[in-house]
């Protein structure tokens, strides 16, 4: 009873501090602005969605909706219908982000899409669960974010036949994520283009856009901030599935024992191109579902990304080895 009272008291304090003004503070009104589908903008949006932001890895339909173990269906690109089960969040429905007017985003305005991408606020003003990585997409420049929206308008509409499922969140998760919005940030606006000549900052930009910290900084409380000494030092909690087993994101820092300090940039770039770990074994999910996207990055972007990763200060943080099912272990060769 004492623990329950403490939890309720803590929740009340958080709600009072954040909930009283969170909707007014975090939800900006949308405009009627439209993002013209200019050829250069569409080309940039195509590249970002397909190779950098990893949108298809979650949003493209799988036959049975299992993101971690099933291949993407080429006939249902970005069509949603998947369900992600996570002990921290609950059971999350992955929506259709094609222009289908009934089951997708066909009735959304351009600015509503821009807002959900970078701020995590839905068409109806609801707050998204942070499985949608708006914490990282908030750093997208205005030009890049608008390019993403313009491209999504051109994706062939897919009518998702699966009925939408309600998200199943625990009581605390529902209160903190959906009502209080503890994971939200101030509305994003006026983000300038990144200076590509500054290789370190450009690599940092790509690392954020491609969600490296979302997995490789994962703790019990969510991704660690970049100011944390263990940022990018691997996950404390596994990606877990009965068909997969348990997989922990690796330590990407320069530590020579627990990280990747003993590997050079060329080896890391090759791993991102072909999905082979630095120890020679094939990567497992979730990294394996990202490789088809990441491998299509330009040399300029991959070099910048790898260059940034190689500057991460060493953090001694041993990550547990993956514990794969027999079927997956046989498939990956160990």
N, C-alpha and C positions, 0 to 999 in steps of 0.2 A: 504493500500500500504506500509505503514511504517513497519508493522509486516512482510509482505512478504519479504521486502528487508532485514530485520534483519535475518529472517530464511535463506534466500539465502546466506547472508554473513557468517552466522554461518556454514552452510553446506560447503561453500567454504573453510573456515578455517580448518574444520575437515578433509575435503578431502585432503587439502594440507599437513596437519600434518600426517594423517594416510594413505591416499591413495597412496602417492608418493612411499612409500616403503613397503606397507603392504604385497603385494604378495611375494616379495622377502624375507621378514622377516618371514612371517607366513606359507609359503608353502614349506615344505621340499620335496626333490625328493624321490621317492620310490625306493626300492630295489627289488631284486628277491627272497628275503628270504622267505622260506616256514616254516610253523609251524607244525611240525609233529603231527599227530593225536594220540599221545600216550594215553593209557587208563586213566592215572592219570590226564592228561591235559584235556581230553574230559569230565571226570567226573566233574572237576572243572568248565569248561565252561558251562556244562549243568546246574549246580547249579546257577552260576552267572546269566546267561541269564534268567532262569525261575523263580528265587526267589529273586534275589538281585537287578539287574539292571532294572527289570520291562519292558524288551523289548517288551514282548507280549501285554502289556497293550495298547500300541500305534500301534504296527506293525501288530498284528494279525487282519485279516479281520473281519469286521462287515458287516452284510447283506446290510445295507444302508450307511455304512461308518461313522456312528456317534459314536465316541469313548466314549462320556460321557453317552450315554443312552442305547447302545445295547451290548449284550453279545459277547464274542469272539467266532468265529467259530472254532471248533476243527479240522475241515477238511482243514482249511486254516491258519495254525499256521505260524505266521510271514509273511503272504502273502501280507500285505499292502492293498492298495486300499481304505483307509479311508481318510477323509478330516477333518481337524481341523480348525474351524473358530474362530479367536481371534481378538478383536479390536486392540490390540497392534501390532500384527504381520501381520494380514491379513488372507487369506485363504491358508492353507498349505496342500499339498498332502503328505500322509504318504507312503513311498516306500515299496516295496517288498524286504525283506532281506533274502529270501530263495535262494538256488543255481540255481534257474531257469535261464537259459542263456539269455532269451529274456526279461523277465519282472522283473528279480531279480538280484542277485549279482554273477551269474554263471561265468561271464567274468571278475570279479575283481580279482586282485592278493591279496595274504595274506597281504602284506604290505599296499596296498591301503585300505583294510578294517581296518587295524590297524590305519591308518592315519585318516580315516573318523570318527572312534570311538572316538579317543582322541583329535584330532585337529580340527575336523569339516570341513575337506577339501575333496571335492568329487573326484571321479575318474578322472574327466576332469580338476581338479584344481579349480573348483568353490567353493565359500565360502558358507557354509550352514547357514540357518536361525537358531538361537539358540533355536528353539523348540526342536531340537536335543540337548540333554544335555551334549555336549562335555566339557562344562565348569566344570562339575562335573566328567565326565569320564576321564579327563586328569590326575586325581589323582590315577587311577588304576595302580597297579604295572605292570611291563613288563610281568611278569608271568601270571597275571590274564588277562591282555588284550589279550595276545596271546592265552590263553585258550578260550576266547570268540570267537575269529576268528576261531580257530580250530573246535569248536563246531558248529558254523554257517555253516561250510562246510558239516556237517553231517545231517542237517535238511532236511527232504524230500522236494524236489523242488515243488513249487506251481506256476502254470502259472496263473497270475492275469488277469482275463478277462476284467476288467474295463480299459478303456484307461487312460493313465496317464494324469492328469490335470496340467496345469501350475499354479504355485503359484501366488496368487494375492496379491501383497504387495502395500502399499501406497508408494508414491514417496519418502518420507523421509526414510521409512523402507528399501526400495529397495536400496537407495543410501548408507545408513549407514551399513546395514547388508551384502548385496551382493557385493557392490563395494568397500566400505571403509574397511569393516570388523572390525567395532568398538568392536565387541564382541569376537574377536579372541585372542588367546594367542600364545606364542612362541611354536614351535614344541616340543612335549613331547618325551623324551628319557631317558633311564637309571633310571627308577623309581624302587627302590628296593622293595623286599617283605616287607609287613607290619609285625611288631613284635606283634604277638598275645598275648604275655605275658604282654604287656603294654595295659591293658584293656581300658584305656581312649583313647589312640591313635587308638586302633583297633576299638573302637566304633565310633570314628570320621571318620575313613576310611569307615565303613559300612554306616554311615549317609550320607556321600558324594555319595557313590556308589548307594544307594537307593533313592537318589534325595530328601531328606527331605527338604533341603533349596530351592529347585526349586519351591515348592508351599508355604511352611510355612515362607519363607522370601520374598514373592513376593510383590513388590511395583509397582508404575506406570511406573518406569523405568526398570523393570525387577527384578530378585532376588537380594536382598541386599547382599553385601559382608559380610563375617563372622565377620569382624571387626566392622560392624555397630551395634550400641546399640540395634537396633530392629531386628537383625538377629534371625530367628526362632520364632519371636514374632507374627506370623500370617500374612495373606495377606491383603493388602489394596484394591486390585481389585478382583472381584469375578470370579469364573468359571461360565459361563452363557450360558444357552441353553433354547430355547422355551419349550422343553419337560422336562427339569430338573428344571429350575428356576435359582436362584443365590446361590452359595455356596462359602463361604470364608474359606480358610485354617486356622485352629485354632492356637492360641498362644501356643507354646510348651515350653516356658521358665518356670522357677520356681516361677513366680509370683502367689501368692495364690488367687488373685481375678480375674485376666484376663487370667492367664495361667493355668498350671497343677500342681502348687506347692502343692496343697492339696491332690494329688493322689500319691500312692506309686508305686514303680517299678513293682510290681506284677500286679497291675490294668492296667498299661500301656501295659505291655507285653500281657495280656489277650485281650486288645482291638485290638492289632495287630494280634492276633491269630484268633479272631472270628468276627471282624468287628463291635463290639459294642462300642459305644462312652462311655466315662467315666461317662456320665450322664445316661447311660442305653439305649439310643436310638441307632438305627442302623446308621452307617455312610452312607453318601450320596456320589455320584460321585463328584469328581474323586477318592476319597479315596476308595470307594467301588470297583472300578475296579482294585485297587492295592492289596487289601486284599488277593485275591486268590493266588497272587504271594508271598507277604510278609509273609503270614501265613505258608508257606513252609520253611521258614528260619530255620536253626539249632538253638537249644537252645543257643549254644555258641555265635552265631552271634546276636540273638535277645537280649540276656542278655547284650552283649557289646553295642549294639545300645541303648537300654533303659538306660543303665548305663551312656552313654554319654549324652543323652537327659536330664537326671536328674541333670547333672552338669551345664546346661545352666543357666547363671545368670538371675535373674528375670528382666523382662521388662514389665512395665505396659502399655499394649496396648490392648484395648478392640476391639475385632473383631466383626463385625456385625453378628447377627444370620442368619442362612441360610433361604432363602425364596424359598421354594419348591413349585412346582405345586401341585395341589390337588391330582393328580394321584400318584406322587412320594411320597407325604406326607402320603397317605394311605398305600402305599407299605412299607414304612419304619416305620410306626407307630408314625408319628409326626416329 
